[in-house]
């Protein structure tokens, strides 16, 4: 059965496909739908944004749809970039530019005050329009320099609690177990598994 990921982010699609392996669900994203649907994020919270995107895509395609919104909250920056994580340097900035802005703003922040967390909200909408929200958080700290080549987004500067390496250094298998998105997705996947034979 197909599950639509309301996104065109290749990294998110690959993560979801790994998590769905063996469940009977096949993930596709908006690129595969050959459709010009645009999704904005007008909400004040991750959950509001996830549900807005999931509802819009589910309404367009009438199928099981999943959307997430996630971001980085840095305590020393008052919770920034938060829901604006993907647009921290403007809508068309690169990951490297967003990371550079974070590191520049935290040059003088000492180690003990570099605490941060990744937060994720996942919204699942079924073809009838019923929605459920699942949330996950991963605590950690911000590195002094970008490290590693794996992952995407802020992964090269985020060191999860209990590790000395960034998400970009840990590799996809470890990240799939520990990340904020993985924790929210696992809850969503458990819900989907109970629906695999009920469609």
N, CA and C of each residue as an Amber inpcrd file, in Angstrom:
protein
   597
   0.8430000  -1.1940000   0.0000000   0.0000000   0.0000000   0.0000000
   0.8760000   1.2410000   0.0000000   0.3980000   2.2590000  -0.6700000
   1.1970000   3.4710000  -0.8050000   0.8760000   4.4730000   0.3090000
   1.9180000   5.1170000   0.7870000   1.8140000   6.1880000   1.7660000
   2.4770000   7.4110000   1.1650000   1.7260000   8.4770000   1.0410000
   2.2600000   9.7010000   0.4570000   2.9620000  10.5370000   1.5140000
   4.2100000  10.8580000   1.2610000   4.9410000  11.8060000   2.0950000
   4.7390000  13.1860000   1.4780000   4.1060000  14.0760000   2.2260000
   3.8110000  15.4160000   1.7080000   5.0650000  16.2790000   1.7800000
   6.0010000  15.9500000   0.9010000   7.2930000  16.6340000   0.8720000
   7.9810000  16.2990000  -0.4420000   8.9790000  17.1040000  -0.7890000
   9.8670000  16.7870000  -1.9090000  11.3110000  16.6570000  -1.4180000
  11.4670000  16.4650000  -0.1180000  12.7790000  16.3470000   0.4950000
  13.2610000  14.9000000   0.3630000  14.2910000  14.7120000  -0.4550000
  14.7810000  13.3490000  -0.7290000  15.3070000  12.6660000   0.5300000
  15.9530000  13.4370000   1.4040000  16.4740000  12.8520000   2.6360000
  15.3730000  12.3030000   3.5150000  14.2740000  13.0470000   3.6330000
  13.1420000  12.5790000   4.4330000  12.5170000  11.3360000   3.8150000
  12.4190000  11.3140000   2.4820000  11.8330000  10.1520000   1.8120000
  12.6610000   8.8980000   2.0660000  13.9770000   9.0170000   1.9760000
  14.8360000   7.8520000   2.2030000  14.7190000   7.3630000   3.6440000
  14.6620000   8.2820000   4.6060000  14.4760000   7.8900000   6.0040000
  13.1680000   7.1300000   6.1780000  12.0900000   7.6620000   5.5950000
  10.7830000   7.0300000   5.7330000  10.7790000   5.6480000   5.1000000
  11.4050000   5.5040000   3.9440000  11.4500000   4.1920000   3.2770000
  12.1810000   3.1680000   4.1310000  13.2520000   3.5830000   4.7760000
  13.9650000   2.6450000   5.6570000  13.0720000   2.2280000   6.8170000
  12.3320000   3.1640000   7.3710000  11.4710000   2.8580000   8.5150000
  10.2820000   1.9820000   8.1320000   9.8370000   2.0990000   6.8930000
   8.6800000   1.3290000   6.4360000   9.0580000  -0.0640000   5.9280000
  10.3380000  -0.3340000   5.8270000  10.7860000  -1.6150000   5.2890000
  10.1660000  -2.7800000   6.0690000   9.4770000  -3.6510000   5.3590000
   8.8650000  -4.8260000   5.9750000   7.4910000  -4.6110000   6.5680000
   6.9500000  -3.3920000   6.4420000   5.6410000  -3.1080000   7.0360000
   4.4790000  -3.3210000   6.0610000   4.7840000  -3.4420000   4.7660000
   3.7160000  -3.5440000   3.7790000   3.3250000  -2.2030000   3.1860000
   3.9750000  -1.1320000   3.6300000   3.7100000   0.2040000   3.1030000
   4.8620000   0.6510000   2.2200000   4.5200000   1.3500000   1.1420000
   5.5280000   1.8980000   0.2270000   5.4030000   3.4210000   0.2200000
   6.4850000   4.0960000   0.5300000   6.4590000   5.5580000   0.5830000
   6.7340000   6.1670000  -0.7920000   5.9390000   7.1580000  -1.1340000
   6.1850000   7.9760000  -2.3160000   6.0850000   9.4310000  -1.8710000
   6.7250000  10.3170000  -2.6120000   6.6250000  11.7250000  -2.2390000
   5.9310000  12.5130000  -3.3450000   5.8490000  13.8070000  -3.1810000
   5.1180000  14.6340000  -4.1360000   5.7700000  14.6430000  -5.5090000
   7.0670000  14.4080000  -5.5710000   7.7430000  14.3430000  -6.8640000
   7.1790000  13.2120000  -7.7100000   6.8920000  12.0900000  -7.0700000
   6.3620000  10.9310000  -7.7850000   4.9320000  11.1420000  -8.2650000
   4.2250000  12.0950000  -7.6920000   2.8280000  12.3270000  -8.0520000
   2.6800000  13.2140000  -9.2920000   3.8000000  13.7670000  -9.7750000
   3.7670000  14.6140000 -10.9650000   2.7080000  15.7010000 -10.8240000
   2.7870000  16.4090000  -9.7310000   1.7680000  17.4060000  -9.3990000
   2.4450000  18.6580000  -8.8680000   1.8830000  19.8010000  -9.1400000
   2.5050000  21.0650000  -8.7340000   1.9870000  21.5930000  -7.3930000
   1.4530000  20.7190000  -6.6020000   0.9540000  21.1250000  -5.2920000
   2.0550000  21.7950000  -4.4810000   1.7690000  22.9540000  -3.9360000
   2.7240000  23.6520000  -3.0870000   2.2320000  23.6060000  -1.6430000
   3.1570000  23.4420000  -0.7370000   2.8220000  23.3240000   0.6790000
   3.5550000  24.3910000   1.4710000   2.8100000  25.2090000   2.1770000
   3.4230000  26.2130000   3.0240000   3.3520000  25.7720000   4.4790000
   3.9570000  26.5430000   5.3630000   3.9990000  26.2220000   6.7880000
   3.5880000  27.4710000   7.5710000   2.2770000  27.7370000   7.6620000
   1.7990000  28.9640000   8.2940000   1.6350000  28.8800000   9.8060000
   1.8140000  27.6980000  10.3790000   1.5210000  27.4990000  11.7940000
   2.5650000  28.0700000  12.7340000   2.1790000  28.1890000  13.9880000
   3.0800000  28.6760000  15.0350000   3.7920000  27.5280000  15.7400000
   3.3740000  26.2730000  15.4580000   3.9930000  25.1040000  16.0730000
   4.3050000  24.0690000  15.0040000   5.1620000  23.1180000  15.3440000
   5.4940000  22.0400000  14.4130000   4.2490000  21.2160000  14.0750000
   3.4080000  20.9430000  15.0760000   2.2060000  20.1400000  14.8570000
   1.2430000  20.8470000  13.9000000   1.0710000  22.1450000  14.0730000
   0.1780000  22.8880000  13.1830000   0.6720000  22.8210000  11.7430000
   1.9610000  22.9810000  11.5460000   2.5150000  22.9290000  10.1960000
   2.3940000  21.5380000   9.5850000   2.6800000  20.5010000  10.3800000
   2.5880000  19.1300000   9.8730000   1.1570000  18.8110000   9.4410000
   0.1880000  19.1820000  10.2490000  -1.2050000  18.8900000   9.9280000
  -1.6890000  19.6980000   8.7330000  -1.2450000  20.9350000   8.6200000
  -1.6330000  21.7490000   7.4680000  -1.1620000  21.1020000   6.1670000
   0.0840000  20.6400000   6.1420000   0.6280000  20.0240000   4.9300000
  -0.0430000  18.6800000   4.6400000  -0.2410000  17.8810000   5.6800000
  -0.8520000  16.5590000   5.4870000  -2.2810000  16.6830000   4.9860000
  -3.0600000  17.5940000   5.5700000  -4.4420000  17.7710000   5.1350000
  -4.5260000  18.2270000   3.6760000  -3.6610000  19.1570000   3.3140000
  -3.6880000  19.6990000   1.9600000  -3.3470000  18.6210000   0.9260000
  -2.3230000  17.8200000   1.2110000  -1.9290000  16.7680000   0.2800000
  -2.9540000  15.6330000   0.2550000  -3.4800000  15.2610000   1.4120000
  -4.4910000  14.1980000   1.4640000  -5.7460000  14.6000000   0.7090000
  -6.1280000  15.8470000   0.8200000  -7.2950000  16.3420000   0.1100000
  -7.0810000  16.3000000  -1.4000000  -5.8560000  16.5560000  -1.8360000
  -5.5500000  16.5690000  -3.2690000  -5.5040000  15.1690000  -3.8650000
  -5.0160000  14.1880000  -3.0980000  -4.7700000  12.8640000  -3.6700000
  -5.6360000  11.7450000  -3.0870000  -6.4030000  12.0170000  -2.0310000
  -7.3360000  11.0350000  -1.4600000  -6.6490000   9.7180000  -1.1100000
  -5.5470000   9.8060000  -0.4140000  -4.8200000   8.5980000  -0.0200000
  -4.1900000   8.8330000   1.3550000  -3.7050000   7.7430000   1.9590000
  -2.9880000   7.8780000   3.2160000  -1.8270000   8.8450000   3.0050000
  -1.7320000   9.8270000   3.8740000  -0.7180000  10.8750000   3.7080000
  -0.0380000  11.1610000   5.0390000   1.2580000  11.3860000   4.9580000
   2.0480000  11.7230000   6.1380000   2.8310000  13.0040000   5.8620000
   2.8360000  13.8840000   6.8240000   3.6740000  15.0810000   6.7380000
   4.3440000  15.3070000   8.0780000   5.5100000  15.8790000   8.0310000
   6.1720000  16.2130000   9.2830000   6.6500000  17.6550000   9.2350000
   6.8120000  18.2140000  10.3900000   7.5310000  19.4770000  10.5040000
   8.4730000  19.3140000  11.6680000   9.6840000  19.7160000  11.4750000
  10.6770000  19.5270000  12.5180000  11.6670000  20.6620000  12.4790000
  12.3980000  20.8020000  13.5480000  13.3760000  21.8680000  13.5840000
  14.2480000  21.7970000  14.8120000  15.1770000  22.7130000  14.8450000
  16.1690000  22.7810000  15.8880000  15.8420000  23.9290000  16.8380000
  15.8260000  23.6460000  18.1230000  15.6150000  24.6700000  19.1460000
  16.8930000  24.8070000  19.9710000  17.4820000  25.9900000  19.9390000
  18.7410000  26.2380000  20.6490000  18.4620000  27.1480000  21.8410000
  18.7600000  26.6580000  23.0210000  18.4220000  27.3930000  24.2360000
  19.0940000  28.7630000  24.2930000  20.3660000  28.8300000  23.9130000
  21.1040000  30.0960000  23.9850000  20.5750000  31.1390000  23.0020000
  19.8020000  30.6840000  22.0220000  19.2160000  31.6080000  21.0410000
  17.7190000  31.7890000  21.2830000  17.2780000  31.4840000  22.5010000
  15.8750000  31.6740000  22.8350000  14.9300000  30.7490000  22.0990000
  15.4240000  29.5670000  21.7170000  14.5870000  28.6000000  21.0040000
  14.6890000  28.6860000  19.4950000  15.4330000  29.6370000  18.9890000
  15.6310000  29.7210000  17.5340000  16.5300000  28.5870000  17.0640000
  16.4110000  28.2040000  15.7860000  15.4980000  28.7350000  14.7760000
  14.0650000  28.1940000  14.8490000  13.8370000  27.1420000  15.6300000
  12.4780000  26.6410000  15.8650000  11.7260000  26.3250000  14.5860000
  10.4590000  26.7860000  14.5140000   9.6250000  26.4760000  13.3430000
  10.1570000  27.1350000  12.0760000  11.1170000  28.0260000  12.2220000
  11.7120000  28.6880000  11.0520000  13.0300000  28.0350000  10.6370000
  13.2940000  26.8270000  11.1140000  14.5780000  26.1680000  10.8630000
  14.9300000  26.0820000   9.3860000  13.9480000  25.7350000   8.5610000
  14.2170000  25.5830000   7.1250000  14.3380000  26.9190000   6.4100000
  13.8940000  27.9870000   7.0570000  13.9010000  29.3110000   6.4080000
  14.7370000  30.3020000   7.2170000  15.6920000  29.8030000   7.9630000
  16.4440000  30.6340000   8.9010000  17.2540000  31.7310000   8.2030000
  17.6780000  31.4750000   6.9950000  18.4260000  32.4830000   6.2190000
  17.6490000  32.8810000   4.9700000  16.3390000  32.6500000   4.9720000
  15.5500000  32.9110000   3.7810000  15.1380000  31.6150000   3.1160000
  14.1320000  31.6850000   2.2710000  13.5150000  30.4940000   1.6820000
  14.4650000  29.6920000   0.8000000  15.4630000  30.3380000   0.2120000
  16.3160000  29.6380000  -0.7560000  17.7370000  29.4080000  -0.2560000
  17.9530000  29.5580000   1.0380000  19.2880000  29.3430000   1.6040000
  19.6440000  27.8650000   1.5940000  20.9250000  27.5820000   1.5830000
  21.4120000  26.2000000   1.6360000  21.5930000  25.7630000   3.0860000
  21.7320000  24.4460000   3.2770000  22.0180000  23.9340000   4.6230000
  23.2890000  24.5650000   5.1760000  24.2980000  24.6970000   4.3380000
  25.5730000  25.2680000   4.7810000  25.3980000  26.7040000   5.2590000
  24.5560000  27.4730000   4.5940000  24.3220000  28.8600000   4.9970000
  23.5830000  28.9350000   6.3280000  22.6220000  28.0500000   6.5270000
  21.8960000  28.0350000   7.8040000  22.8210000  27.6200000   8.9460000
  23.6450000  26.6310000   8.6990000  24.6050000  26.1850000   9.7170000
  25.5850000  27.3020000  10.0570000  26.0550000  28.0060000   9.0470000
  27.0000000  29.0930000   9.2860000  26.3790000  30.1760000  10.1590000
  25.0990000  30.4710000   9.9330000  24.4370000  31.4880000  10.7460000
  24.3540000  31.0550000  12.2040000  24.0000000  29.7910000  12.4350000
  23.9210000  29.2670000  13.8050000  25.2860000  29.3570000  14.4890000
  26.3150000  28.8840000  13.8110000  27.6490000  28.8830000  14.4220000
  28.1590000  30.2960000  14.6660000  27.8830000  31.1990000  13.7460000
  28.3120000  32.5920000  13.9270000  27.6430000  33.2180000  15.1500000
  26.3590000  32.9190000  15.3500000  25.6300000  33.4960000  16.4750000
  26.0370000  32.8710000  17.8100000  26.7070000  31.7080000  17.7470000
  27.0590000  30.9980000  18.9850000  28.5610000  30.9710000  19.2600000
  29.3150000  31.8160000  18.5750000  30.7730000  31.8150000  18.7450000
  31.1750000  31.9670000  20.2050000  30.5090000  32.8600000  20.9210000
  30.9050000  33.1460000  22.3040000  30.1660000  32.3060000  23.3440000
  29.3180000  31.3800000  22.9070000  28.5320000  30.5770000  23.8560000
  29.3860000  29.4120000  24.3730000  29.5870000  29.3140000  25.6970000
  30.4260000  28.2340000  26.2430000  29.7540000  26.8710000  26.1410000
  30.5670000  25.8430000  26.2990000  30.1120000  24.4650000  26.1160000
  28.8700000  24.1370000  26.9270000  28.8460000  24.5220000  28.1920000
  27.7420000  24.1300000  29.0660000  26.4260000  24.8200000  28.7160000
  26.4880000  25.8480000  27.8820000  25.2650000  26.5570000  27.4990000
  24.8720000  26.3240000  26.0460000  25.4420000  25.3120000  25.4240000
  25.1490000  25.0320000  24.0140000  24.0580000  23.9770000  23.8570000
  23.2140000  23.8320000  24.8620000  22.1470000  22.8250000  24.8310000
  21.1090000  23.1580000  23.7610000  20.5680000  22.1050000  23.1900000
  19.6040000  22.2550000  22.0980000  18.8160000  20.9690000  21.9600000
  17.8030000  21.0240000  21.1410000  17.0480000  19.8060000  20.8540000
  16.4610000  19.8920000  19.4490000  16.3410000  18.7360000  18.8490000
  15.5720000  18.5960000  17.6300000  14.1620000  18.1750000  18.0480000
  13.1570000  18.7820000  17.4460000  11.7800000  18.4470000  17.7490000
  11.0490000  18.1270000  16.4520000  10.1800000  17.1370000  16.4710000
   9.4460000  16.7350000  15.2730000   7.9930000  16.4220000  15.6030000
   7.1030000  16.8600000  14.7250000   5.6970000  16.4590000  14.7880000
   5.3400000  15.8100000  13.4490000   4.7170000  14.6460000  13.5260000
   4.2770000  13.9100000  12.3390000   2.7630000  13.8440000  12.3580000
   2.1510000  14.1680000  11.2370000   0.6980000  14.0760000  11.1200000
   0.3410000  13.0480000  10.0580000  -0.5120000  12.1050000  10.4170000
  -1.0190000  11.0860000   9.4990000  -2.4880000  11.3880000   9.2070000
  -2.8360000  11.4050000   7.9330000  -4.2260000  11.6090000   7.5430000
  -4.6570000  10.4400000   6.6710000  -5.7940000   9.8240000   7.0130000
  -6.2790000   8.7100000   6.2030000  -7.1770000   9.2390000   5.0820000
  -7.5580000   8.3850000   4.1240000  -8.3480000   8.8580000   2.9880000
  -9.6880000   9.4940000   3.3700000 -10.1860000   9.1880000   4.5800000
 -11.4390000   9.7850000   5.0390000 -11.2240000  11.1450000   5.6920000
  -9.9530000  11.5300000   5.8770000  -9.6560000  12.8310000   6.4540000
  -9.3860000  12.8240000   7.9460000  -9.3840000  11.6420000   8.5690000
  -9.0790000  11.5460000   9.9980000  -7.5790000  11.7110000  10.2120000
  -7.1900000  12.5340000  11.1620000  -5.7730000  12.7840000  11.3750000
  -5.3210000  12.4390000  12.7870000  -4.0590000  12.0350000  12.8880000
  -3.4360000  11.7570000  14.1810000  -2.0480000  12.3850000  14.1690000
  -1.6350000  12.8930000  15.3300000  -0.3370000  13.5490000  15.4560000
   0.5560000  12.7410000  16.4000000   1.8160000  12.5920000  16.0110000
   2.8160000  11.8930000  16.8140000   4.0350000  12.8150000  16.9400000
   4.6300000  12.8730000  18.1350000   5.7340000  13.8090000  18.3470000
   6.9620000  13.1200000  18.9350000   8.1210000  13.6480000  18.5940000
   9.3790000  13.1170000  19.1110000  10.3860000  14.2280000  19.3390000
  11.2550000  14.0340000  20.3330000  12.2740000  15.0170000  20.6730000
  13.6060000  14.3120000  20.8850000  14.6770000  14.9660000  20.4870000
  16.0260000  14.4510000  20.7270000  16.8640000  15.5750000  21.3320000
  17.2830000  15.3880000  22.5880000  18.0930000  16.3830000  23.2760000
  19.5590000  16.2570000  22.8620000  20.2800000  17.3690000  22.9440000
  21.6920000  17.3380000  22.6000000  22.3310000  18.6980000  22.7860000
  23.3760000  18.9390000  22.0050000  24.0720000  20.2230000  22.0950000
  24.6370000  20.5840000  20.7150000  25.0200000  21.8530000  20.5930000
  25.5390000  22.3470000  19.3270000  27.0610000  22.2830000  19.3240000
  27.6210000  21.6900000  18.2880000  29.0780000  21.6060000  18.1470000
  29.6540000  22.9860000  17.8320000  30.9570000  23.1150000  18.0060000
  31.6240000  24.3840000  17.6980000  31.9380000  24.5120000  16.2120000
  31.9600000  23.3760000  15.5190000  32.2310000  23.3650000  14.0800000
  31.3790000  22.2750000  13.4330000  31.0540000  22.4610000  12.1760000
  30.3260000  21.4260000  11.4280000  31.2410000  20.2190000  11.2380000
  30.6690000  19.0190000  11.4730000  31.4580000  17.7980000  11.3500000
  30.6160000  16.7050000  10.7020000  31.2020000  15.9730000   9.7710000
  30.5330000  14.8430000   9.1440000  29.8860000  15.1980000   7.8250000
  29.6280000  14.1650000   7.0350000  29.0710000  14.3680000   5.6920000
  27.7210000  13.6860000   5.5000000  27.2370000  12.9890000   6.5080000
  25.9560000  12.2940000   6.3800000  24.7880000  13.1940000   6.7420000
  23.5760000  12.6820000   6.5440000  22.3730000  13.3950000   6.9510000
  22.1090000  14.6310000   6.1250000  21.3380000  15.5510000   6.6940000
  20.9880000  16.7880000   6.0060000  20.5970000  17.8200000   7.0490000
  20.2910000  19.0200000   6.6100000  19.8840000  20.0660000   7.5370000
  20.9930000  20.4160000   8.5210000  20.6420000  20.4520000   9.8020000
  21.5810000  20.8500000  10.8550000  22.3580000  19.6660000  11.4300000
  22.2580000  18.5060000  10.8090000  22.9180000  17.3050000  11.3380000
  24.4110000  17.4890000  11.6210000  25.1620000  18.2390000  10.8050000
  26.6070000  18.3710000  11.0670000  26.9690000  19.1610000  12.3260000
  26.0140000  19.8580000  12.9330000  26.3430000  20.6250000  14.1470000
  25.5730000  20.1530000  15.3740000  24.7670000  19.1000000  15.2370000
  23.9910000  18.6280000  16.3820000  24.5850000  17.3400000  16.9310000
  24.9630000  17.3830000  18.2130000  25.5110000  16.2110000  18.9040000
  24.4370000  15.6780000  19.8470000  23.8620000  14.5060000  19.5640000
  22.8040000  13.9880000  20.4340000  23.3340000  13.6000000  21.8070000
  22.4790000  13.7030000  22.7910000  22.8300000  13.3710000  24.1750000
  23.4250000  11.9660000  24.2460000  24.5390000  11.8380000  24.9680000
  25.1710000  10.5380000  25.1310000  26.1810000  10.2000000  24.0500000
  26.3980000  11.1150000  23.1130000  27.3390000  10.8720000  22.0200000
  28.3810000  11.9750000  21.9750000  29.5170000  11.6790000  21.3550000
  30.5410000  12.6920000  21.1240000  30.5660000  13.1010000  19.6550000
  29.7260000  12.4410000  18.8480000  29.7100000  12.7090000  17.4130000
  28.4050000  13.3660000  16.9890000  28.4580000  14.1120000  15.9030000
  27.2600000  14.7480000  15.3690000  26.4170000  13.7080000  14.6270000
  25.1620000  14.0740000  14.3590000  24.3090000  13.1890000  13.5700000
  24.9350000  12.9100000  12.2070000  25.6240000  13.8800000  11.6420000
  26.2430000  13.7110000  10.3200000  27.4130000  12.7300000  10.3620000
  27.9600000  12.5030000  11.5460000  29.0600000  11.5420000  11.7030000
  28.5560000  10.1540000  12.0910000  27.3750000  10.0650000  12.6650000
  26.8970000   8.8000000  13.2270000  26.3900000   7.8170000  12.1820000
  25.9120000   8.3010000  11.0430000  25.3970000   7.4140000  10.0160000
  23.9040000   7.1910000  10.1480000  23.2920000   6.7610000   9.0520000
  21.8330000   6.6620000   8.9910000  21.2580000   5.6280000   9.9480000
  21.9610000   4.5080000  10.1760000  21.4120000   3.4630000  11.0440000
  21.2430000   3.9650000  12.4740000  22.2680000   4.6630000  12.9750000
  22.1940000   5.2110000  14.3350000  21.1800000   6.3370000  14.3990000
  21.1990000   7.2120000  13.4090000  20.2560000   8.3270000  13.3960000
  18.8180000   7.8230000  13.3500000  18.5760000   6.7590000  12.5800000
  17.2190000   6.2200000  12.4800000  16.7120000   5.6940000  13.8130000
  17.6070000   5.3790000  14.7380000  17.1960000   4.9140000  16.0670000
  17.0000000   6.0810000  17.0290000  17.8220000   7.1250000  16.9110000
  17.9000000   8.1510000  17.9480000  17.1970000   9.4600000  17.6290000
  17.0070000   9.7740000  16.3750000  16.5870000  11.1300000  16.0300000
  15.1530000  11.4510000  16.4530000  14.8820000  12.7340000  16.5350000
  13.5460000  13.2330000  16.8180000  12.5280000  12.7030000  15.8190000
  12.9070000  12.7320000  14.5380000  11.9990000  12.2460000  13.4960000
  11.7780000  10.7470000  13.6330000  12.8590000  10.0230000  13.9540000
  12.7370000   8.5750000  14.1300000  11.7730000   8.2440000  15.2640000
  11.8450000   8.9890000  16.3550000  10.9720000   8.7170000  17.5010000
   9.5100000   9.0010000  17.1660000   9.2630000  10.1120000  16.4630000
   7.8930000  10.4150000  16.0590000   7.4110000   9.4220000  15.0050000
   8.2890000   9.0880000  14.0780000   7.9250000   8.1640000  13.0060000
   7.6310000   6.7680000  13.5270000   8.3900000   6.3240000  14.5370000
   8.1310000   4.9900000  15.0900000   6.7150000   4.8910000  15.6280000
   6.2590000   5.9400000  16.2870000   4.8860000   5.9540000  16.7880000
   3.8900000   5.9150000  15.6320000   4.1880000   6.6820000  14.5800000
   3.3120000   6.6830000  13.4060000   3.3260000   5.3320000  12.7140000
   4.5020000   4.6990000  12.6360000   4.6110000   3.3980000  11.9750000
   3.8280000   2.3240000  12.7280000   3.8730000   2.3860000  14.0540000
   3.0910000   1.4240000  14.8390000   1.6050000   1.5760000  14.5370000
   1.1700000   2.7970000  14.3890000  -0.2230000   3.0490000  14.0350000
  -0.5270000   2.4920000  12.6430000   0.3770000   2.7100000  11.6970000
   0.1630000   2.2340000  10.3360000   0.1420000   0.6880000  10.2620000
   0.9840000   0.0530000  11.0490000   1.0370000  -1.4080000  11.0240000
  -0.3090000  -2.0120000  11.3950000  -1.0370000  -1.3560000  12.2820000
  -2.3410000  -1.8870000  12.6760000  -3.3820000  -1.6810000  11.5780000
  -3.0420000  -0.8510000  10.5810000  -3.9800000  -0.5600000   9.4970000
  -3.6660000  -1.2930000   8.2170000  -2.5470000  -2.0240000   8.2020000
  -2.0800000  -2.6060000   6.9450000  -3.0570000  -3.6070000   6.3400000
  -3.8410000  -4.2780000   7.1740000  -4.7970000  -5.2630000   6.6600000
  -6.2400000  -4.7800000   6.7500000  -6.4290000  -3.4870000   7.0150000
  -7.7770000  -2.9750000   7.2240000  -8.2420000  -2.0690000   6.1110000
  -7.4020000  -1.8660000   5.1260000  -7.7860000  -0.9440000   4.0580000
  -8.8430000  -1.5530000   3.1680000
